[in-house]
Amino acid sequence: MRNLFIAGALLASAIATAAYAAAQDFTITNSTGHVIVTLNVSPTSSSRWGPDILGREVLADGEQAEVSFDRDENQCVWDIRVTYDDGTENDERGINLCETTEVEFTPSS
């Protein structure tokens, strides 16, 4: 499983430990049959996507990644966008990450 860290404004990547977990930390699972090549997260209230937090990495079908937020982050409702290896995008909007710890992208999402 991969670890991804979103620092406040989604600027940095690092490994986070459970002792320092933020309320919004979640595990993303790719069950789409495609490779996810970009992963963007932004507060639902924002009109702009944050940077690609996968960077040079990809999330193959069947893989999971842990996404960790800065402990000072207080926004709960987020939108998540993934881009697949064929260029198509898929958005999941209005996810309350203070209540949800797992987000799965499937062929029907």
N, CA, C and O of each residue as an XYZ file, in Angstrom:
436
protein
N       0.842     -1.166      0.000
C       0.000      0.000      0.000
C       0.889      1.231      0.000
O       1.911      1.266      0.684
N       0.506      2.217     -0.751
C       1.290      3.446     -0.830
C       0.772      4.462      0.170
O      -0.393      4.419      0.567
N       1.637      5.371      0.573
C       1.259      6.443      1.481
C       1.408      7.764      0.754
O       2.468      8.048      0.197
N       0.361      8.575      0.751
C       0.386      9.897      0.139
C      -0.019     10.910      1.195
O      -0.949     10.665      1.963
N       0.663     12.040      1.243
C       0.428     13.044      2.273
C       0.019     14.342      1.615
O       0.696     14.828      0.710
N      -1.091     14.904      2.069
C      -1.557     16.184      1.546
C      -1.341     17.214      2.636
O      -2.011     17.174      3.668
N      -0.422     18.130      2.425
C      -0.097     19.134      3.429
C      -0.947     20.370      3.200
O      -0.744     21.096      2.227
N      -1.886     20.610      4.078
C      -2.737     21.793      4.014
C      -3.299     22.050      2.646
O      -4.431     21.658      2.363
N      -2.556     22.684      1.802
C      -2.996     23.037      0.454
C      -2.558     21.998     -0.572
O      -2.424     22.314     -1.754
N      -2.339     20.779     -0.137
C      -1.978     19.674     -1.029
C      -0.628     19.891     -1.703
O      -0.502     19.724     -2.916
N       0.374     20.261     -0.924
C       1.657     20.613     -1.519
C       2.750     19.564     -1.387
O       3.716     19.606     -2.149
N       2.642     18.624     -0.452
C       3.787     17.753     -0.204
C       3.393     16.287     -0.155
O       2.224     15.960      0.051
N       4.362     15.409     -0.341
C       4.144     13.965     -0.212
C       5.126     13.412      0.813
O       6.311     13.744      0.781
N       4.636     12.562      1.730
C       5.472     11.917      2.734
C       4.659     10.823      3.399
O       3.456     10.708      3.168
N       5.308     10.029      4.214
C       4.610      8.969      4.931
C       4.115      9.520      6.262
O       4.854     10.201      6.973
N       2.853      9.221      6.598
C       2.277      9.660      7.865
C       2.006      8.441      8.741
O       1.677      7.366      8.240
N       2.144      8.616     10.029
C       1.858      7.515     10.943
C       0.493      7.713     11.569
O      -0.029      8.827     11.594
N      -0.087      6.634     12.076
C      -1.421      6.692     12.665
C      -1.473      7.657     13.840
O      -2.504      8.291     14.068
N      -0.391      7.780     14.586
C      -0.380      8.675     15.740
C      -0.585     10.127     15.334
O      -1.052     10.934     16.137
N      -0.247     10.462     14.115
C      -0.378     11.826     13.638
C      -1.462     11.959     12.579
O      -1.460     12.926     11.817
N      -2.372     11.022     12.518
C      -3.403     11.008     11.483
C      -4.350     12.188     11.640
O      -4.707     12.581     12.751
N      -4.742     12.736     10.513
C      -5.760     13.782     10.485
C      -7.115     13.120     10.277
O      -7.196     11.982      9.815
N      -8.172     13.837     10.620
C      -9.529     13.295     10.503
C      -9.879     12.930      9.068
O     -10.732     12.070      8.847
N      -9.239     13.564      8.084
C      -9.581     13.353      6.680
C      -8.780     12.249      6.006
O      -9.033     11.953      4.838
N      -7.844     11.641      6.675
C      -7.032     10.593      6.053
C      -7.931      9.484      5.512
O      -8.916      9.106      6.147
N      -7.584      8.967      4.336
C      -8.397      7.902      3.748
C      -7.545      6.981      2.899
O      -6.420      7.314      2.525
N      -8.099      5.818      2.602
C      -7.481      4.859      1.697
C      -8.264      4.877      0.399
O      -9.488      4.747      0.408
N      -7.567      5.038     -0.718
C      -8.205      4.983     -2.032
C      -7.888      3.626     -2.646
O      -6.748      3.162     -2.605
N      -8.907      3.000     -3.213
C      -8.753      1.709     -3.872
C      -9.138      1.856     -5.331
O     -10.187      2.414     -5.653
N      -8.291      1.356     -6.207
C      -8.569      1.371     -7.641
C      -9.100     -0.001     -8.049
O      -8.349     -0.974     -8.124
N     -10.412     -0.063     -8.312
C     -11.053     -1.306     -8.771
C     -11.709     -1.086    -10.123
O     -12.774     -1.639    -10.401
N     -11.074     -0.280    -10.964
C     -11.694      0.166    -12.213
C     -11.350     -0.678    -13.427
O     -12.056     -0.628    -14.434
N     -10.279     -1.451    -13.346
C      -9.801     -2.141    -14.532
C      -8.856     -1.282    -15.349
O      -8.369     -1.720    -16.391
N      -8.587     -0.061    -14.891
C      -7.668      0.867    -15.557
C      -6.587      1.300    -14.568
O      -6.736      1.128    -13.359
N      -5.517      1.855    -15.085
C      -4.472      2.440    -14.258
C      -4.847      3.894    -13.988
O      -5.187      4.627    -14.916
N      -4.787      4.315    -12.728
C      -4.993      5.723    -12.379
C      -3.638      6.408    -12.492
O      -2.674      6.010    -11.838
N      -3.572      7.453    -13.336
C      -2.299      8.138    -13.563
C      -2.215      9.472    -12.830
O      -1.115      9.964    -12.580
N      -3.356     10.068    -12.479
C      -3.340     11.271    -11.646
C      -4.437     11.169    -10.601
O      -5.476     10.546    -10.820
N      -4.184     11.795     -9.462
C      -5.134     11.851     -8.354
C      -5.103     13.268     -7.803
O      -4.079     13.727     -7.296
N      -6.230     13.953     -7.908
C      -6.337     15.326     -7.423
C      -7.427     15.389     -6.363
O      -8.468     14.746     -6.495
N      -7.186     16.159     -5.323
C      -8.143     16.321     -4.242
C      -8.269     17.810     -3.963
O      -7.274     18.535     -3.945
N      -9.508     18.262     -3.745
C      -9.713     19.664     -3.378
C     -10.953     19.777     -2.510
O     -11.862     18.953     -2.607
N     -10.991     20.805     -1.655
C     -12.209     21.025     -0.884
C     -13.380     21.258     -1.838
O     -13.215     21.885     -2.884
N     -14.550     20.758     -1.483
C     -15.729     20.944     -2.323
C     -15.993     22.419     -2.572
O     -16.518     22.781     -3.624
N     -15.641     23.265     -1.633
C     -15.881     24.705     -1.762
C     -14.951     25.380     -2.761
O     -15.170     26.540     -3.111
N     -13.921     24.685     -3.228
C     -12.948     25.262     -4.158
C     -13.354     25.005     -5.605
O     -13.927     23.964     -5.926
N     -13.053     25.960     -6.462
C     -13.316     25.782     -7.894
C     -12.082     25.278     -8.633
O     -12.114     25.120     -9.853
N     -10.996     25.023     -7.909
C      -9.746     24.572     -8.527
C      -9.295     23.264     -7.901
O      -9.455     23.042     -6.700
N      -8.727     22.399     -8.737
C      -8.184     21.131     -8.253
C      -6.802     21.348     -7.673
O      -6.048     22.195     -8.152
N      -6.468     20.591     -6.649
C      -5.120     20.592     -6.117
C      -4.200     19.855     -7.074
O      -4.664     19.273     -8.054
N      -2.901     19.873     -6.804
C      -1.941     19.204     -7.688
C      -2.112     17.687     -7.666
O      -2.743     17.130     -6.767
N      -1.547     17.045     -8.657
C      -1.555     15.579     -8.735
C      -0.717     15.031     -7.589
O       0.493     15.249     -7.540
N      -1.358     14.320     -6.670
C      -0.614     13.830     -5.516
C       0.059     12.486     -5.763
O       0.803     12.005     -4.908
N      -0.190     11.872     -6.916
C       0.546     10.654     -7.260
C       1.938     10.984     -7.774
O       2.848     10.157     -7.706
N       2.099     12.204     -8.291
C       3.393     12.590     -8.840
C       3.774     11.689     -9.995
O       3.012     11.550    -10.952
N       4.933     11.080     -9.918
C       5.401     10.181    -10.981
C       4.866      8.765    -10.821
O       5.068      7.922    -11.695
N       4.191      8.500     -9.719
C       3.639      7.173     -9.453
C       2.302      7.000    -10.164
O       1.701      7.974    -10.618
N       1.844      5.766    -10.257
C       0.509      5.442    -10.762
C      -0.127      4.471     -9.773
O       0.559      3.873     -8.944
N      -1.445      4.324     -9.872
C      -2.174      3.387     -9.022
C      -2.818      2.361     -9.936
O      -3.842      2.628    -10.566
N      -2.206      1.183    -10.003
C      -2.681      0.123    -10.893
C      -4.013     -0.431    -10.400
O      -4.375     -0.264     -9.235
N      -4.732     -1.088    -11.294
C      -5.982     -1.743    -10.923
C      -5.709     -2.723     -9.787
O      -4.766     -3.513     -9.851
N      -6.537     -2.667     -8.753
C      -6.378     -3.546     -7.602
C      -5.482     -2.995     -6.510
O      -5.410     -3.579     -5.429
N      -4.804     -1.897     -6.758
C      -3.920     -1.311     -5.752
C      -4.667     -0.320     -4.867
O      -5.724      0.201     -5.221
N      -4.070     -0.083     -3.702
C      -4.576      0.902     -2.756
C      -3.470      1.885     -2.425
O      -2.286      1.579     -2.559
N      -3.873      3.075     -1.988
C      -2.924      4.068     -1.494
C      -3.554      4.769     -0.304
O      -4.760      5.018     -0.285
N      -2.738      5.084      0.680
C      -3.196      5.863      1.822
C      -2.945      7.328      1.524
O      -1.838      7.709      1.143
N      -3.966      8.146      1.695
C      -3.849      9.586      1.497
C      -3.974     10.232      2.868
O      -4.976     10.053      3.560
N      -2.953     10.980      3.253
C      -2.907     11.585      4.581
C      -2.849     13.094      4.474
O      -2.144     13.646      3.629
N      -3.588     13.746      5.330
C      -3.673     15.199      5.356
C      -2.834     15.766      6.489
O      -2.505     15.070      7.449
N      -2.500     17.029      6.359
C      -1.866     17.780      7.427
C      -2.807     17.764      8.635
O      -4.015     17.942      8.473
N      -2.285     17.559      9.822
C      -3.124     17.504     11.025
C      -3.855     18.806     11.283
O      -4.861     18.802     11.992
N      -3.392     19.918     10.739
C      -4.042     21.211     10.959
C      -5.205     21.458     10.006
O      -5.925     22.444     10.160
N      -5.398     20.586      9.033
C      -6.499     20.751      8.071
C      -7.827     20.574      8.796
O      -7.986     19.638      9.580
N      -8.799     21.482      8.535
C     -10.086     21.372      9.216
C     -11.267     21.198      8.267
O     -12.397     21.034      8.729
N     -11.044     21.230      6.980
C     -12.103     21.011      5.988
C     -12.456     19.526      5.958
O     -11.560     18.682      5.930
N     -13.757     19.194      5.963
C     -14.171     17.781      5.954
C     -14.662     17.298      4.593
O     -14.445     16.139      4.241
N     -15.318     18.160      3.823
C     -15.956     17.717      2.581
C     -15.041     18.030      1.397
O     -14.671     19.181      1.164
N     -14.681     16.967      0.648
C     -13.696     17.058     -0.422
C     -14.213     16.427     -1.706
O     -15.100     15.573     -1.686
N     -13.640     16.863     -2.820
C     -13.868     16.249     -4.124
C     -12.583     15.537     -4.528
O     -11.483     16.005     -4.237
N     -12.735     14.407     -5.199
C     -11.580     13.626     -5.647
C     -11.723     13.383     -7.138
O     -12.775     12.944     -7.602
N     -10.671     13.665     -7.886
C     -10.649     13.414     -9.332
C      -9.492     12.484     -9.649
O      -8.369     12.682     -9.185
N      -9.786     11.461    -10.452
C      -8.735     10.595    -10.971
C      -8.753     10.673    -12.493
O      -9.796     10.895    -13.109
N      -7.585     10.488    -13.080
C      -7.457     10.392    -14.533
C      -6.858      9.029    -14.832
O      -5.870      8.619    -14.224
N      -7.475      8.336    -15.780
C      -7.034      6.991    -16.142
C      -6.020      7.040    -17.271
O      -5.833      8.071    -17.916
N      -5.369      5.908    -17.497
C      -4.335      5.817    -18.527
C      -4.866      6.050    -19.934
O      -4.078      6.284    -20.850
N      -6.183      5.994    -20.133
C      -6.748      6.289    -21.451
C      -7.175      7.751    -21.580
O      -7.745      8.145    -22.598
N      -6.899      8.564    -20.541
C      -7.193      9.993    -20.579
C      -8.548     10.386    -20.015
O      -8.808     11.576    -19.837
N      -9.415      9.431    -19.728
C     -10.717      9.783    -19.167
C     -10.569     10.149    -17.692
O      -9.672      9.671    -16.998
N     -11.480     11.016    -17.234
C     -11.474     11.469    -15.850
C     -12.722     10.978    -15.138
O     -13.754     10.736    -15.764
N     -12.620     10.836    -13.845
C     -13.745     10.426    -13.017
C     -13.691     11.232    -11.731
O     -12.660     11.269    -11.059
N     -14.796     11.876    -11.387
C     -14.878     12.683    -10.176
C     -15.823     12.050     -9.171
O     -16.891     11.556     -9.533
N     -15.428     12.066     -7.927
C     -16.307     11.753     -6.803
C     -16.391     13.045     -6.011
O     -15.379     13.545     -5.520
N     -17.592     13.585     -5.886
C     -17.752     14.903     -5.270
C     -18.500     14.827     -3.944
O     -19.350     13.964     -3.725
N     -18.147     15.770     -3.067
C     -18.858     15.916     -1.807
C     -18.645     14.783     -0.823
O     -19.569     14.405     -0.102
N     -17.443     14.238     -0.785
C     -17.152     13.133      0.132
C     -16.740     13.713      1.486
O     -15.794     14.495      1.571
N     -17.447     13.328      2.528
C     -17.102     13.781      3.871
C     -15.991     12.880      4.406
O     -16.245     11.785      4.907
N     -14.768     13.361      4.290
C     -13.612     12.559      4.686
C     -13.408     12.515      6.194
O     -12.551     11.777      6.681
N     -14.188     13.301      6.942
C     -14.151     13.177      8.400
C     -14.978     11.978      8.856
O     -14.827     11.505      9.982
N     -15.863     11.483      7.967
C     -16.712     10.335      8.285
C     -16.348      9.089      7.484
O     -16.735      7.982      7.860
N     -15.612      9.251      6.393
C     -15.281      8.148      5.490
C     -13.781      7.908      5.512
O     -12.996      8.849      5.397
N     -13.383      6.658      5.658
C     -11.953      6.345      5.663
C     -11.524      5.566      4.427
O     -10.333      5.332      4.225
N     -12.494      5.160      3.590
C     -12.163      4.413      2.380
C     -12.951      4.959      1.198
O     -14.160      5.172      1.286
N     -12.249      5.182      0.091
C     -12.873      5.624     -1.156
C     -12.445      4.638     -2.230
O     -11.253      4.420     -2.447
N     -13.422      4.047     -2.898
C     -13.122      3.070     -3.947
C     -13.652      3.571     -5.279
O     -14.818      3.948     -5.401
N     -12.779      3.568     -6.270
C     -13.199      3.864     -7.635
C     -13.449      2.535     -8.332
O     -12.584      1.659     -8.361
N     -14.653      2.400     -8.897
C     -15.079      1.187     -9.591
C     -15.487      1.554    -11.006
O     -15.599      2.741    -11.313
N     -15.716      0.576    -11.882
C     -16.143      0.908    -13.246
C     -17.429      1.733    -13.289
O     -17.635      2.498    -14.231
N     -18.291      1.590    -12.290
C     -19.552      2.329    -12.298
C     -19.488      3.640    -11.535
O     -20.491      4.352    -11.475
N     -18.317      3.997    -10.934
C     -18.252      5.259    -10.194
C     -18.155      6.436    -11.118
O     -18.092      7.577    -10.660
